[in-house]
Each structure stands twice: as structure tokens, then as C-alpha cells.
């Protein structure tokens, strides 16, 4: 069952990437190093840092107690929810 999830994720990601690249081929005023709507420089930097930080996150998650990790996750999700709702902008807080 897990391999099916990986295949679906891979096909979806590649499909979106190819669509973004093909749909934006004739568009002007795109940043440098762009193939359509896909910026290769940003993609490379994001991929490299994601691989490294995923390893750091896995090591940290195994070292922390489950209760502490749960509270950190709750705090991060709460912050992200408020950020997405625009609460901090509404209050004028630059976070």
C-alpha cells in the first residue's frame, strides 16, 4: 500500500511540474533561470535544503520525548493557522 502512495505522489508532482513548465513557455517577464512557470534556481535551492533539513528533523524528532514533540507540533500548526487567516497582519504584528 505504501508504494502506491509514493507512486501517486511522484506522478502528481511531476505532472504539476511539467504543466507549469509547459503552460508558461511563452510568457514574458519571468525571473531568470525559469522554464515556463518553474524557476530552476528556486527549485534547486528548495530541493537541496529540504533533503538536509528532513534529516535534521528526523534526528531531532527521535531525540525529543513524544509529549514535547506533540506540543511543538501544536504550536507550529496554531501559528500557521493564524498566519493563514491573516490575524498577524490584522493586528499589525510583523511575524
N, C-alpha and C positions, 0 to 999 in steps of 0.2 A: 504494500500500500504506500509506503514512504517513497519508493522510486517513482510512482505515478505523480506524486506531488512535486517532486523535483522536475520531472519532465514538463508538467503543466506550467510551472514557474519559468522554466527555461524558454519554452515556446512563447509564452506571453511576453516575457521580457524582450526576446529577440524580435517578436512581431511588432511591438511598440517602437523599438529602436529603429527597425527598418522603415516602418511607416513614417516616423519622424524625420528620418533621413531623406526618404523619397519625396514626401509631401513638401518639404521646404527647399528643394533643389534650386528652384528658380527665384527664390525670394531674395531681395536685396536688403542691405543694411543689417546683415547678421554679423556677429562677432568673428574675429579672426579664428582660424582653425575649426570652422564649422562645416559639417557636411549636412546640408539641409538644416533642420532644427536641432541637430545633435552637435554640441560643442565638444570636440575631441579632447581639448585640453582639460576642460572641466570633468569630463568623463574619466580621463586617466587619473587625475588627481583624486577624484572621489573613489575610484576603484582601489588605488594604492593605499589610501588612508583607511578605507573600510576593512581591508584584509588585516592590516596591522592592529587596528582598534578592536576588531572582532576577537582577536587572540587575547588582547589585554582584558577585554570584557569577560571572556570565558574564564580566564585565570582568576580575575577578581571575584566573579560570581561563585566560584568553587571555594574561595577562601573565606567569604563572608557567611555568617550564620543566616539561615533561611528567613528568620523573622526580620533581621536588619535589612536583608535584600528586599523583602516584601515592602517594608516601609519606604525604602528608597524608590522603588518602582511606583508606589502610590503617589509619592511627592512629585516625581517626574511627570506622571500622567496627569495629575491635577494641574501642574504648571502648564503643560502643553494644552490642556483643555481651556484654561483661562486665556492663554495666549491666542488660541484659535478663535475664541469668542470675541477677542479684542478688548478684554477687560483692562489690560495694562495700558493700552492706547487711550481708552476712555478716561482712565484715571490720570493720564499724563505721566506715567512711570516709564522711564526708558529701559525696561528689561525685556 
